[in-house]
Amino acid sequence: MKVKELLADARFACANNTVSLDREIESGYVGDLLSWVMANADNNCAWVTIQTHMNIIAVATLLEMACIIIPEGAEIEEDTLAKATEENIPIITTEMNAYQVCTFLGEKGI
């Protein structure tokens, strides 16, 4: 599934819509402890995290993630959005909770 296909579901929106949405989501990962995510997440994953500070962009860039998904309508810091746009990392928002997002991704075969 490409990031843009995820956005076909109205429950998801891209917070920085000037980035490329053509990356393939090959797996999913959920976690909020950045060092743990760096050690265990895969490249091209959709990372579900409630963290919204700029350090998430460093992790996503390092691991070449497909996108970051911020659940529960959490507010994203402006500098985080700016850095994500600079690094071409889509930040996807949703009102769903992390469990619901993971269930959705699993149902889509991710």
C-alpha positions in Angstrom: 0.0 0.0 0.0 1.3 3.4 -0.9 0.9 6.3 1.5 -1.5 8.0 -0.9 -3.7 4.9 -0.8 -3.9 5.2 3.0 -5.2 8.7 2.5 -8.0 7.4 0.4 -9.7 6.6 3.7 -11.3 9.8 5.0 -10.2 9.0 8.6 -6.6 9.9 7.6 -5.2 13.2 6.5 -1.7 14.4 5.6 -0.6 17.3 7.8 2.2 18.3 5.4 0.6 17.7 2.0 3.5 19.1 -0.1 5.6 15.9 0.4 5.6 12.9 -1.8 3.0 10.3 -1.0 4.3 7.6 -3.3 6.3 5.6 -0.8 5.3 2.0 -0.3 4.3 1.1 3.2 5.8 -2.3 3.7 5.2 -2.8 7.4 3.9 -1.0 10.5 5.4 -0.2 13.8 3.9 1.3 16.9 6.0 2.8 19.7 6.9 6.0 21.6 10.3 5.3 23.0 12.5 6.7 20.3 15.6 4.5 21.0 13.4 1.4 21.0 11.9 2.4 17.7 15.3 3.1 16.2 16.5 -0.4 17.2 13.4 -2.3 16.1 11.4 -0.6 13.3 11.9 -1.4 9.7 12.6 0.7 6.7 9.5 1.8 4.7 7.2 1.3 7.7 4.3 3.3 8.8 5.2 4.4 12.3 2.4 5.0 14.7 3.4 7.3 17.6 1.8 9.9 19.9 5.1 11.7 20.0 5.0 15.0 18.0 8.3 16.7 18.8 11.0 17.2 16.1 13.1 14.1 17.2 10.5 11.8 15.5 11.7 13.2 12.2 15.3 12.3 12.9 14.2 8.7 13.6 11.9 8.5 10.5 14.7 9.9 8.3 17.3 7.5 9.7 15.1 4.5 9.1 13.8 5.8 5.8 10.2 5.3 7.0 7.3 5.6 4.6 5.3 7.9 7.0 4.5 8.8 10.6 1.0 8.3 11.8 -0.1 10.5 14.7 -3.3 9.1 16.4 -6.0 10.6 18.5 -5.8 14.0 16.8 -2.7 15.0 18.8 -1.4 18.4 17.9 1.8 18.5 15.9 4.4 21.1 16.6 5.0 23.5 13.8 8.8 22.9 13.7 8.1 19.2 13.5 5.9 19.8 10.4 8.5 22.0 8.8 11.3 19.5 9.4 9.1 16.6 8.1 8.4 18.6 4.9 12.1 19.4 4.5 13.0 15.7 4.9 10.0 14.6 2.7 8.4 12.5 5.5 4.6 12.4 5.4 2.9 13.0 8.7 -0.5 11.5 8.7 -3.1 12.4 11.3 -6.2 10.6 12.5 -8.7 10.7 15.3 -8.4 6.9 15.6 -6.3 5.5 18.5 -3.1 3.6 18.0 -4.9 0.2 18.3 -7.5 1.2 15.7 -4.8 2.4 13.3 -2.8 -0.9 13.7 -6.0 -2.9 13.2 -6.7 -1.0 10.0 -3.2 -1.5 8.7 -3.4 -5.2 9.5 -6.7 -5.5 7.7 -5.0 -4.0 4.6 -2.3 -6.6 4.8 0.5 -4.5 6.3 
